[in-house]
Structure formats: structure tokens, C-alpha cells
Amino acid sequence: MSISTTILLFLGLRGAQLWLLLLIGLIIFGAARLPKIMRNLGKGVHSFKQGMEEAKAEMNKPVKSADEIIREREAAANGSITSTAKAKDSDGPNA
């Protein structure tokens, strides 16, 4: 059962009530704009589902230990120091 169907059933909307909502939407938005609105609504639902899956994947990623984080920071700091030192050496003694 899709989310939209679940929501509509939760609200107690069935049969004739759904047709009435569709007719009101058709009157308010017009026949030309209704397909665009539904297409955009579908894109929004797809985007929402994709975001939920990305969030689940992010939550299921293994957590780094404190030791791993410290090692990564030290490596990054050592890498920036050595690249700075190399840049000073390449300028020459007259810089």
C-alpha cells in the first residue's frame, strides 16, 4: 500500500469522497495545470524517499573511533606542515 493511499485511508477518505476531491482540484487548478501539479508531486515524493534512504545509509555507516579521528587529524596536520615547508624551500633563500 502506498503512502498516499495510507494517508487517504487514515483520513477516512474513500470512493465518492476521493472523486469529489479530484473534481474540486480539477475546478480549482484546471485541466491543463493538474498533470503538471501531479508530476511535481510525484517528483517530490521520489525526492523524499531518496532522502530517507540516504539518511538510513548515513545512520548505518560505522562510527569511527576516537583513535582513528586523532590519527586522521595528525596526518592532515603533518601533511600541511610538510607541504608548507616544501613551498618555503622552493622559494629559495632570498625570499
N, C-alpha and C positions, 0 to 999 in steps of 0.2 A: 504494500500500500504506500503510495507516495505521500510526501509531507503535506502537499496541498490538499489531498483527499482527507488525510487525517485531521488537518485543521478544520476543514469544512464540516466533517462529521462531528468533531468536537464541539463546534458551534451549533450543532443541531440542524444544519442545512442539508436538505435532501430534495430530490426530484423537482417539484414545481418551484420551490424557493430558489434553487440554483438557476433555473430558466429565467425567473424573474430578475435575478441579479445580472444575468447575461444581457437581458433585454434593456435594463437600466443602463448598463455600461455601453451598450450599442447606441442608445439615445444620447447619452452624455458625450461620449467621445466620437461617435460617428463610425461608419463602416470603414472609412479609409484609414483612420488612425488606430483602430483596435488591433489589427495584426501587428503593427509596429510596437504597440504597448505590450502585447503578449510576447513578442520576440525579445524585447528588452527585459521583461520579467523573467523569461527563461534564461537569458544570459546572466542575470543577477543571481538566480538560483544556482546556476552552474558555477559561477564565481564563488558563491558562498560555500558550496560543497567542496570545491577545490581548496579554499582557505581552511576549512575544517580538517581536511586530510593532511594539509601541510602542518597544521598545528599539532595533530596527532603524531605525525612523524617527528616533529621537533621535540615533543614531550617524551617520545620513546627513545631518543638518542641517549647513548650512555653519558653519564656525567663524568667530567674529568676530575681527577683527584687534585688536591692542593699541590702535591709534589709535581705533577705534570704541568700545572699552570705556572708554578715558580720556574721550572726548567725552561718553559717556552719564553717567559719574560726575560730570563737571564740570557738565553740565546739571542733574543731580539736585541737586547741591550748590548751584548758583545758584538753583534753584527753591525750595529750602528756606530759603535766606537771604532771598530776596525775600518769601516768604510770612511769615517771622518779622518782617521789617521792617514789613510791612503790618499785622500784628497789633499791633505796638507803636504804630504811628501811629494805629490806630483806637481805642486805649485813651485817647488824649488826653494832654495834658501833665501832668495831675495824678496819673497812675498811679504 
